[in-house]
C-alpha cells in the first residue's frame, strides 16, 4: 500500500505493508496479561461514628453539606441573632457560610477548624 506523507511542507510517497500478528516480531505482538488478584474487604466499610441526637432537634444546627470546617465564628455562651454566621465550611473549593437558624444563645460548638464533617452532622447546639 502506498501512502503520501507530508513533513515540514515536504511530501513523501511511502510504501507500507501490513504485518500479520503471527509474523510480527515478539515486541510488536499483542500481549495478554494475567488478571491481578482483587482484594475484597471482609466487612462493610467503616463509617464515622453517629452524632448523638440533641435532646431538642429544634435547638441544633446541622451541616447541609459534607466539607471541611474553615473557620468557627460562634463561641459557647455567645448570644446570636437569626442569620449570624456560626462557621464556614469548604466543599469543592467553595466556602459556605453556616448561619444561625434562630436567635438564642450558643450552648456548644461540636466542631473545630480543619475537621471534616458529614451532611446532617450536628455543628452547633443552642440553649
GIGISUL-V696721 format. One record per helix or strand of 2 or more residues. SS is the DSSP state (H for helix, E for strand). FROM is the first residue (numbers start at 0). TO is the last residue. If there is no record, write none. Layout:
BEGIN
ss: {SS,SS}
from: {FROM,FROM}
to: {TO,TO}
END
This chain:
BEGIN
ss: {E,E,H,H,E,E,E,E,E,E,E,E}
from: {1,9,25,56,59,66,78,84,93,103,115,121}
to: {6,14,27,58,61,71,79,90,98,108,116,125}
END
